Amino acid sequence: MKQPPSEYPRLSSLLKRAHLHTILVAICLAGISLTSTGLFAMRAVAEHNLQLVARSLSYTVEAAVVFHDAQAAHEALQLVASWETLSSARILDHRGQPLADWASPNNAAPGSFQYFINNLIQPSPVQWPIVHNNVTIGQLVLANNGKAMVTFLLKGFMLMAISLALAALVSLYLTNRITRRISKPLSNLTKVAHRVRHERNFEARVPSAQIAELNALSEDFNALLTELQAWHQTQEQEKAELNHQASHDSLTGLANRSLFEAKLKSTQLEALKHNSRFAVLYIDADHFKEINDTLGHAIGDLVLQEIATRLHQQVRSGDTVARLGGDEFAILLPNLTQTRDVSRIAEAITHHMLVPFQLSNDQQLDLSLSIGVAVFPEDANDSNDLLEAADQAMYASKQAGRGHWQRIHTNS
């Protein structure tokens, strides 16, 4: 099948590309949405948890702040912060001065990637008041440690990436399946159209499709092909009829003069090529004008048809019988192996004409033929000269008494 020009992409490629772009955009949007939603949710949860830790820790260090006991405050921070996900904790007294500080030894170094991620996903430090008898006596400042959150996020991202990859593979599979269901019927349609156009195969049909619209298109195209096939057959029949009418006699159905002369020339070429022989019989009905004048042209036409039938009965399958015009006929005998084959056929025609013609009114009519014979290359070495030699031999036959055949050697 002829491929489309290179500057025109194939439909299947366009569909796959469009689906792939759609899948990538959908996956990217889904990933961004899930990531942003997850980060927001985790940040909110972390902030809430940090507030709960700050509230609980404020009760623990309340006594230490009241008595301004830095050692007790520091021990309280270490006790609570050691199992909480905190990066740092600070206790300030009522004047805002640090009473106790604690920092996790596992904090990320400033400028590192983990430090950047911690600052990105962690909530701001929580400042929680330390209250005693409804009086604020200090402040607790807590910062969360994002290491556990980062680990959780990485696992979540890995799981999300795997899920999105599986979704992409499933989408690609479904895309290829849908593309095939769309492109295959169109490809079948293109192949059938190509066969009809270039091979003139009007019997080709498009298979049914699994998509309603494409199946309707296939059915309409097949219906159009059926109409086109019928039209083409009609055109071929009319063309064959016109060719037959142009090369055959309308009354007898025999070859006409133009077809006979064309076959005569082609037979001469074959004879020269293979060094073979052929012959021409020039035939004229005796006293045919009197039949037309006395019995009418309708009877004359029947006589001509009967002559054509009898001539056909006496020749070989490869011979050509033609009506040259009026009551003149000719026979082309190609591929002669010996001259006596011509004599045998001429004698058979003459003998067969002795049987009277049976007319429709139960009358009989006697008719004879005068036949002239010329053989290539003995009598002439050109097709036109050969036909002329056979014509002269026919006239010689008439002058000799009609009703028989004669051959005149004109090229000895």
C-alpha positions, 0 to 999 in steps of 0.5 A, spaced: 500 500 500 502 506 498 504 510 504 502 517 505 507 523 504 512 524 509 510 531 511 503 528 513 503 524 520 499 518 520 492 518 524 495 513 529 501 517 531 497 523 532 492 519 536 497 516 540 501 523 541 494 526 543 493 521 548 500 521 551 500 528 552 493 528 555 496 522 560 502 526 561 498 532 563 493 529 567 499 525 571 502 531 572 496 535 575 494 529 579 501 529 582 501 536 583 495 536 586 496 530 591 503 533 593 500 540 595 494 537 598 499 532 602 504 537 604 498 542 606 495 536 610 501 534 613 503 541 615 497 542 618 497 536 622 504 537 624 502 544 627 497 541 631 501 536 634 506 541 636 501 546 639 499 539 643 506 538 645 507 545 647 501 545 651 503 539 655 510 541 656 507 548 659 504 544 664 510 540 666 515 546 666 510 551 670 513 550 677 520 551 674 518 557 671 515 559 678 521 558 682 526 560 676 529 554 677 533 553 670 536 546 672 529 543 673 527 547 667 532 544 663 531 537 665 524 537 664 525 540 657 530 534 656 525 529 659 519 531 654 523 533 648 527 526 648 521 522 645 518 528 641 519 530 634 522 536 636 528 540 633 529 545 639 525 548 645 526 554 649 523 557 656 523 564 657 521 567 663 516 573 664 522 578 662 523 574 655 530 572 658 532 565 656 531 560 662 532 553 659 534 551 652 534 544 648 536 542 641 536 536 638 543 533 636 540 530 629 538 537 626 540 538 619 546 542 618 544 549 615 544 549 607 543 542 606 538 539 602 534 536 608 535 543 612 531 546 606 526 541 606 525 541 613 524 549 612 519 548 606 514 543 610 515 544 617 510 549 620 513 556 624 515 555 631 510 555 636 510 560 642 506 558 647 504 561 654 506 558 661 500 560 665 500 560 673 494 562 677 491 565 670 498 570 670 503 569 664 509 567 667 513 565 661 513 563 654 515 556 651 518 556 644 518 549 640 520 548 633 518 541 630 524 536 627 522 534 620 526 528 619 520 523 620 516 527 616 521 527 610 522 520 611 514 519 611 514 524 605 519 520 601 515 514 602 509 517 600 512 520 594 515 513 592 508 510 593 505 515 589 510 515 583 509 507 583 501 508 583 502 514 577 507 509 573 502 504 573 496 509 571 500 511 566 502 504 563 494 502 564 492 509 560 497 507 555 495 500 554 488 503 553 490 508 549 493 503 544 487 499 544 482 505 542 487 507 537 487 501 534 479 500 534 479 507 531 485 507 526 484 500 523 477 501 520 480 507 517 486 503 514 481 498 511 477 503 508 484 506 505 486 500 503 480 498 499 479 505 496 487 504 494 485 497 490 479 500 487 483 506 484 489 503 482 487 496 481 480 497 479 478 491 484 470 493 485 469 487 488 473 489 494 469 491 501 471 494 507 470 489 513 465 491 519 468 496 525 466 495 532 465 503 533 458 505 530 460 511 526 465 508 523 461 501 522 456 506 518 461 509 514 464 502 512 457 500 510 455 506 506 462 506 503 460 498 501 454 501 498 457 506 494 462 501 491 456 496 490 453 502 486 460 503 482 461 496 481 454 496 477 455 502 474 462 500 471 459 493 469 454 497 465 460 501 462 464 495 460 458 492 457 456 498 453 464 499 451 464 492 449 458 493 445 460 499 442 467 496 440 463 490 437 459 494 433 465 498 431 468 492 428 462 487 426 457 487 421 450 488 424 446 484 420 450 477 420 454 478 426 461 477 422 467 481 422 467 487 418 472 490 413 476 494 418 477 488 423 478 483 417 484 488 414 487 489 421 487 481 422 490 480 415 495 485 417 497 482 424 497 475 420 502 477 415 507 480 421 506 473 424 507 469 418 513 473 416 516 472 424 515 465 424 516 464 416 509 461 415 503 461 410 496 463 410 490 464 405 485 469 404 478 467 400 474 472 397 467 470 396 461 473 392 454 471 392 451 469 385 445 473 382 444 476 389 441 483 386 436 479 382 434 476 389 433 483 392 429 485 386 424 480 386 423 477 393 425 484 397 430 486 401 428 482 407 429 476 404 435 478 401 437 479 409 435 472 411 440 470 405 446 473 407 445 471 414 444 464 412 450 465 408 454 467 414 452 461 418 454 456 413 461 459 412 462 459 419 460 452 419 466 450 414 472 454 417 476 452 423 476 455 430 482 460 429 479 462 422 476 469 421 469 470 417 468 477 415 462 481 411 466 486 407 460 489 404 453 488 400 454 480 398 461 480 399 465 476 404 472 474 406 475 468 410 482 469 413 486 462 414 492 463 418 497 458 420 497 453 413 501 447 413 499 445 406 496 448 400 491 443 400 487 445 406 485 451 402 482 447 397 479 443 402 475 448 405 473 452 399 471 445 396 467 444 402 463 451 402 462 450 395 459 443 396 455 446 402 452 451 398 448 446 394 443 445 399 437 450 397 435 455 402 429 454 406 425 461 406 419 462 411 414 461 406 416 454 405 419 456 398 426 454 397 432 458 394 438 456 390 444 460 391 451 459 389 458 462 391 464 465 387 470 464 391 477 467 389 483 464 393 490 467 394 496 464 398 501 468 402 507 469 400 506 465 393 500 469 390 502 476 394 507 478 399 503 484 402 496 483 405 493 488 401 496 485 395 493 478 397 486 481 398 486 484 391 489 477 388 483 474 392 478 479 389 481 478 382 481 470 383 473 471 385 472 475 378 475 470 374 471 464 378 465 468 376 467 469 369 468 461 368 461 460 370 460 461 377 458 457 383 466 454 384 472 457 387 479 459 383 486 461 385 490 465 380 498 465 382 500 473 381 507 472 384 510 466 381 
